[in-house]
Amino acid sequence: MLVVAVFVLIPIIKVKIMIKNSLKMMFLFSALTLSYSANAYNGKPMAEQCQKPHFDKFSLPVYKVPERIEVAPESEFSFTLSSKVAPESVRIMMKKEKVEHTVESNSSFHKITSKIPAKFTGKFIRINVFAAAKLECQNAHGWLVKVSKAKETQKPEVKAKSTVETKIVVPEKLTY
């Protein structure tokens, strides 16, 4: 009798333990799911959330393999930044050296203007720009530029108009 009771009670106990473990797992899964969706909410209003600086309208041609466009030494370049950028946070670096720049601001964007230093003549340079938005969100961007070896300031010469008169002779009678 005792043996039969043990064989009957063991499966019942196992089933109770499996149900108990399943209930624990379902409770844990639902608690994690609910807490995940609760953490997805950000209490900050949209105006106060981080908006990274946006770089746009770079004025020099970027170096690409098929075209291989080069720029003249000491070329001036410009680009625009979104108005959410703090103008004093803008840094321009070329070959790990800081480059001077000017900032013109209006209500919708900042226009940054700078010049390629003469010491980069004949070299590839990456113009790296770093900026921070007013809410301390930072962003960086860069452009690869190839600076030509010779300064291209000479314009092609325009020849003066010829003063030689051309006289056209028209026969009085045309014969066919």
C-alpha positions, 0 to 999 in steps of 0.5 A: 500500500505504501508503495502505491501511495508513493507512486501516486503522490510523486506524479501529483507533486511533480504536476503541482511544482510544474504549475507553480513554476509556470505561474512564476515564469508567466508572472515574471514575463508579464512584469518585465513586459510591463516595466519595459513599456513603462521605461519607454516613456520619456518625460521630457517634452519634445522641445527639450530632447536632444537634437543633434547638429545637422551639417549641410551645404558644403561649398567645396567639391568632395574628393571621389575616385571617379571624378578626382576633383581637386581644389585650389590651395587656400580655398575658402569654404563654407557650410551650414549648421542647424540653428539649435547649435551653439555657435561657440562650440563649433571647431574645425580641424584639419590634420589634427590642427585647429583652423580659424573660422567665422560664424554668420547666424540668422534665425534658421541656421548658422553659416560657417566660413573658413579657409584651407591653410597654405601648408596643405598644398598638394595634400589630401585633407579631411575637414572635420567639424565638431559642434554641440547643440544647446542641450549638450548633444554633440555631433561630428562630420567631415569631408575629404578634399584634395588640394592641388599643388599649384595655385590656380589664380591665372585666368586664361588670357583673352585675345583682343579682337582682330582688326583685320577686315574681311572682304567678301566678293560676290560675283555679279552673275551666277551661272548654273 
